[in-house]
Amino acid sequence: MFNRRIGLVVCAIAMSLSGCMGLKMGSGPDWPMVRGNPAATAESPDREIASPMEVVWVFPSGGELSTPVVMDGLVYVGGTDGVLTAISVGNGRVVWQDRQVMPVTVAPAISDRALYLVTYTGELLAIDKKTGKRLWREQVAAAHHPAGVVAADGTIYAATIEGTLAARQEVEDVAGKWQWKIQVVGGISGAPAVGDGRVVVSTRTKGAVVCFDAGTGEELWRTAVNKSLSPPAVYTIHKRVVVAAEEQVVALELEDGEQAWTFDARALIVGEPALASGLAIIATVPEAGESSLHTIDVYNGKEVMKRRIPGHALSSPIIANHAAYLATSGANQEYVAVGLWLGDIVDAGYNDKAFGKTVCVGANRLFVTTDSGELRCYGPAAKAPEETPYERYRRQIQEGPPTSRGSLR
């Protein structure tokens, strides 16, 4: 185990160096879909995101916001007010808006060709990502609720909560025929995960993980977990599918769906696991007390690190520059970032008026949606603070319980 951990650290350092060499100064990797990539690992290749960070701009909306996505210098976010908005990462100005007749609560997916959105009317809508012009629309299923959409290798995979899963090739400016369309028994819990020629979903009511051939839609395997499941993530390097199942993390073999291991977190898991550097990363919320961040060896299911974090985790973790970022409430925080290897708190964002709901990383910036309907963009702080968030956290623990909200304030 000791040698394996050394190997994981060496691998992580090598990935970091290669990532830095591939980046241009002043630009950063995109976050083009809900969990960052088609496999839903929630890992950003961003190796330049800085700590500490501070608010650069704020976009106030007319309702609760979806998870934002980022591509080519624009951040896109939908709202319960039915508006999909494209905003400049650089200055926070609105570039275009598209108004739907129903709420936009599911993140779009963006490819080199266009932006794709599954609507509450059961349609797949293609939009020019630069101008906001609608290119075409195609019915996925009548009056179905959106579960998610993913763009991978020139194909769009759209899912509805009621269980329709469909795939079609991207054709610029043209509505084409579906490559395949199937009905998943038990419904679909969220966006599909795509990797290694396979499409994987979790069901809403049957507690199963189901795998399909990405080219034909043929069902390859179905594994019953018999618990409420998060949307899955696919770790193609280790040939594993990983899901959160209430208080457990379950890893299945991508090839045949056989169970590889189960990890018991002994507390409710928030959202989906993230996968990075040979680890599955989860956030948990106990019945009482502060949340924790856990890292688990994807190979054998053993816990590598557990770190208590101030406040309560409200979002699935995302990974950037070997740190886990997640939205939080309490402690006057809206997000916290925890180092994957040492468990140190590397950054935190403060907001005494609202708490965070979702986070994503793109273009070397961190984006946080709040319960007050704001999208907040964080960039590198102009001046380093007198003490780091971790130093502040340790000091206040030594000083005793705070008299007001929070242990980091």
DRENBAKOL-909715 format. One record per residue (C-alpha): residue in three letters; x, y, z. Coordinates in steps of 0.2 Angstrom, whole numbers, plus 5000, padded with zeros to 4 digits. Example, Ala and Ser with C-alpha at 12.3 -4.5 7.8 and 13.67 -1.06 7.14 Angstrom:
2
ALA506249785039/SER506849955036/
//
This chain:
409
MET500050005000/PHE501450125004/ASN502250094987/ARG500650114978/ARG500350284987/ILE502050344982/GLY501650294964/LEU500050394965/VAL500950544971/VAL502250524957/CYS500950504944/ALA500050664950/ILE501650764950/ALA501950704932/MET500150754927/SER500350924934/LEU501950954925/SER501250904908/GLY499751004911/CYS500651164915/MET501751134899/GLY500151134888/LEU499351294895/LYS499551464888/MET499751614899/GLY498151704902/SER497051564896/GLY496451404904/PRO495551244901/ASP493651234898/TRP492251154909/PRO491051114894/MET489751004903/VAL489050974920/ARG490450864927/GLY491750944917/ASN491950804904/PRO490950664896/ALA491550534908/ALA490950644922/THR492550634933/ALA492350814938/GLU494250844936/SER494850994927/PRO496550994918/ASP496851174926/ARG498551174934/GLU498651364936/ILE497051404946/ALA497851514961/SER497551524979/PRO496951634988/MET495551694976/GLU494351844977/VAL492751894969/VAL493051964952/TRP491251994947/VAL489451944952/PHE488051904940/PRO486251924949/SER484951824941/GLY483051814943/GLY482951634950/GLU483951484956/LEU485351444944/SER485951284936/THR487751224937/PRO488751334925/VAL489851274911/VAL491351364903/MET492051374885/ASP493051494875/GLY493051634887/LEU491151624891/VAL490251554905/TYR488451484902/VAL487151464916/GLY485251434916/GLY483951484929/THR482251444935/ASP481651604927/GLY481851514910/VAL483351614905/LEU484951534898/THR486351674899/ALA488051684891/ILE489251794901/SER491051854898/VAL492251774909/GLY493351924908/ASN492152054914/GLY490551974919/ARG489552064905/VAL488051974897/VAL488451924879/TRP486751844875/GLN485251774883/ASP483951644877/ARG482251634885/GLN481351474887/VAL479551444891/MET480051334906/PRO481451334919/VAL483251294914/THR483851194928/VAL485051064920/ALA486751124913/PRO486951124894/ALA488451034885/ILE489551124873/SER490551054859/ASP491651144846/ARG490051154835/ALA488651214847/LEU487851224864/TYR486551084867/LEU485151094880/VAL483850974885/THR482251074889/TYR480751044900/THR479651014884/GLY480750864880/GLU481750944866/LEU483550944862/LEU483951124857/ALA485551174848/ILE486151354850/ASP487551444842/LYS488751464858/LYS489451634852/THR487851724847/GLY486451634855/LYS485551604839/ARG484451444839/LEU485051324826/TRP483851174827/ARG482751084839/GLU482250894840/GLN481050804851/VAL481850684863/ALA480250634872/ALA478550714874/ALA478350814890/HIS479850734899/HIS480950824912/PRO482750844908/ALA484050734916/GLY485650794907/VAL486550804891/VAL488350764886/ALA489450794871/ALA490750664866/ASP491750624850/GLY490450714839/THR488950634847/ILE487650704858/TYR486850594872/ALA485250664879/ALA484350594894/THR482650624903/ILE482150584921/GLU480750484914/GLY482050364906/THR482250414888/LEU484150404883/ALA484550454865/ALA486050484854/ARG486350574838/GLN487750634828/GLU488250824828/VAL487750904811/GLU488051084810/ASP486451194808/VAL485451044804/ALA484150934814/GLY484650754810/LYS483950584814/TRP484250494831/GLN485650374830/TRP484750274843/LYS483450304856/ILE482950184871/GLN481850184886/VAL482750144903/VAL481750054915/GLY481750144932/GLY482050314924/ILE483750414924/SER484450504939/GLY485550624930/ALA486750654915/PRO487550504907/ALA489350464908/VAL490250414892/GLY491950334891/ASP492850184882/GLY491450164870/ARG490050154883/VAL488650254890/VAL488250224908/VAL486750294918/SER485950264936/THR484150234937/ARG483050334948/THR481850204956/LYS482650034953/GLY484350074961/ALA485350004946/VAL486750054936/VAL486550014917/CYS487850014903/PHE487550034885/ASP488550024869/ALA488850204864/GLY488750164845/THR487150054845/GLY486250084862/GLU486249894865/GLU486149864884/LEU487749774889/TRP487449754908/ARG486349804922/THR486949794940/ALA485649814955/VAL486349914969/ASN484649924978/LYS484950104985/SER484650284979/LEU486050314967/SER487050464961/PRO487350484942/PRO488950384938/ALA490650424934/VAL491850324922/TYR493650304926/THR494350234909/ILE496150214916/HIS495550094929/LYS494050024919/ARG492850064934/VAL491150144935/VAL490950234952/VAL489350294960/ALA488750354977/ALA487450254985/GLU486750345000/GLU488150315013/GLN489150205002/VAL490250224987/VAL490150074975/ALA491450034961/LEU490949914947/GLU491949844933/LEU491649934917/GLU491849784906/ASP490449674914/GLY489649774929/GLU490349654942/GLN490649744959/ALA492449784962/TRP492249854980/THR491149954992/PHE491650095004/ASP490550135019/ALA490650325022/ARG489550305038/ALA488750475033/LEU487650535019/ILE488650565003/VAL488350734994/GLY488050724976/GLU489250624965/PRO491050564967/ALA492450644958/LEU493850544951/ALA495650604949/SER497450544952/GLY496850364956/LEU495650424969/ALA493750434971/ILE493350594981/ILE491750614990/ALA490950745003/THR489950685017/VAL488650765029/PRO488450685046/GLU486850695056/ALA487750815067/GLY489350915066/GLU490450975051/SER490550885034/SER492050785029/LEU493050755013/HIS493650575009/THR494850514996/ILE494750324992/ASP495950224982/VAL495050184966/TYR495950014964/ASN495549934981/GLY494250044989/LYS495350085004/GLU495150265012/VAL496750365009/MET496250525018/LYS494850595028/ARG494750785032/ARG493450875042/ILE492951035033/PRO492051185041/GLY490251205038/HIS489151085028/ALA489551025010/LEU488151064998/SER488851004982/SER489850864974/PRO491750904974/ILE492650954958/ILE494550934956/ALA495751064950/ASN497651074953/HIS497650934965/ALA496251014977/ALA494450974979/TYR493251124978/LEU491451114984/ALA490051234989/THR489751245007/SER488551335020/GLY488951395037/ALA490551475043/ASN490151625032/GLN490851515017/GLU490151485000/TYR491551364995/VAL493051275002/ALA494551194994/VAL495451055001/GLY497150974996/LEU496950794990/TRP498550734998/LEU498850825014/GLY497050875017/ASP497551055020/ILE496251195017/VAL497051285003/ASP495651415000/ALA493951475005/GLY492751604999/TYR491651705011/ASN489951765009/ASP488951825024/LYS487351845014/ALA487151675005/PHE487851505004/GLY488551414989/LYS487551284979/THR488651224964/VAL490451254958/CYS491451234943/VAL493251284936/GLY493551354919/ALA494851484911/ASN495851484927/ARG494351554937/LEU493151474950/PHE491251494948/VAL490051474962/THR488151484961/THR487251534977/ASP485551504985/SER485151694982/GLY485251664964/GLU486951744960/LEU488451674950/ARG490051734958/CYS491651724948/TYR493351704958/GLY495051754952/PRO496751774959/ALA496851884974/ALA497752054972/LYS498452044989/ALA498851895000/PRO497851885016/GLU498751905033/GLU498351725037/THR497751585026/PRO496051505028/TYR496851355036/GLU497851465048/ARG496251555052/TYR495251395055/ARG496651325067/ARG496651485076/GLN494851485079/ILE494751305084/GLN496051345098/GLU495051505103/GLY493451395106/PRO491751395098/PRO491351555088/THR489951675095/SER489151695078/ARG489151595061/GLY490651505057/SER492351445062/LEU493351515048/ARG492651695048/
//
